[in-house]
Amino acid sequence: MFNVRMFAILLAIFLASPMMAQDAAHVAGTVSYTGPAALIAMAIASGLCGLAQGKAVAGATEALARNPGASDGIRFIALLGLVLIESMALYTFVLTFLIK
């Protein structure tokens, strides 16, 4: 069966790939803003991760206060959530070095 949506996505990927081959930093007369943009992205990601981690810990603390018997499950889910939240900041940190 021919899937139009999948075809459009693949077409967009293949049409956009030649544009990505050009490096704006080596073209005469242009200025590259990728370095400052990467640093701003890292600042936003770090700030949002801090807010999300605070909200997650507050929710886990409330849940533990309401139901101390479910502490093992709440602790596992809270730690898993904190790890996933922190991974967003780590991915952005790695991208700041790849973009520069």
C-alpha positions in Angstrom: 0.0 0.0 0.0 1.3 3.4 -1.0 1.6 5.7 2.0 1.5 9.3 1.0 2.6 10.6 4.4 5.7 8.4 4.5 6.6 9.4 0.9 6.3 13.1 1.8 8.6 12.6 4.8 11.2 10.8 2.8 11.0 13.3 0.0 11.6 16.2 2.4 14.5 14.4 3.9 16.2 13.7 0.6 15.5 17.2 -0.7 16.9 18.8 2.4 20.1 16.8 2.5 21.9 18.8 -0.2 21.2 22.0 1.8 22.9 20.5 4.8 26.1 19.9 2.8 26.9 23.6 2.7 28.8 25.0 5.6 27.9 28.6 6.2 31.1 29.4 8.1 33.2 28.9 4.9 31.2 31.0 2.6 32.8 34.4 2.1 31.0 37.3 3.6 28.7 35.4 6.0 28.6 35.2 9.7 27.9 32.0 11.6 25.5 32.3 14.6 25.5 28.6 15.5 27.9 29.0 18.4 25.8 31.6 20.3 22.6 29.7 19.4 24.0 26.5 20.9 24.9 28.3 24.1 21.5 29.9 24.4 19.9 26.4 23.8 22.1 25.0 26.6 21.0 27.8 28.9 17.3 27.2 28.2 17.7 23.4 28.5 19.5 23.7 31.8 17.0 26.1 33.2 14.0 24.0 32.1 15.7 20.8 33.4 16.2 22.4 36.8 12.5 23.5 37.0 11.3 20.0 35.9 13.5 18.2 38.4 12.3 20.5 41.2 8.7 19.8 40.2 9.4 16.0 40.0 11.0 15.9 43.4 8.2 17.9 44.9 5.6 15.6 43.4 7.5 12.5 44.6 7.8 14.0 48.1 4.0 14.7 48.2 3.3 11.2 47.0 5.5 9.7 49.7 3.9 11.8 52.3 0.4 10.7 51.3 1.2 7.0 50.8 4.3 5.8 52.6 3.6 2.2 51.8 4.2 2.8 48.1 7.7 4.2 48.7 9.5 1.7 46.5 7.4 2.3 43.4 7.4 6.0 43.9 11.1 6.1 44.4 11.7 4.1 41.2 9.4 6.2 39.0 10.9 9.4 40.5 14.5 8.3 39.8 13.5 7.2 36.3 11.9 10.6 35.7 14.9 12.5 37.0 17.2 10.5 34.7 15.1 11.2 31.7 14.9 14.9 32.5 18.7 15.1 33.0 19.3 13.3 29.7 17.7 16.3 27.9 20.4 18.6 29.3 23.1 16.1 28.5 22.0 15.8 24.9 21.9 19.6 24.6 25.4 19.8 26.2 26.8 17.3 23.6 25.1 19.2 20.8 26.7 22.5 21.8 30.1 20.9 21.2 29.0 19.3 17.9 27.5 22.5 16.5 30.4 24.8 17.3 
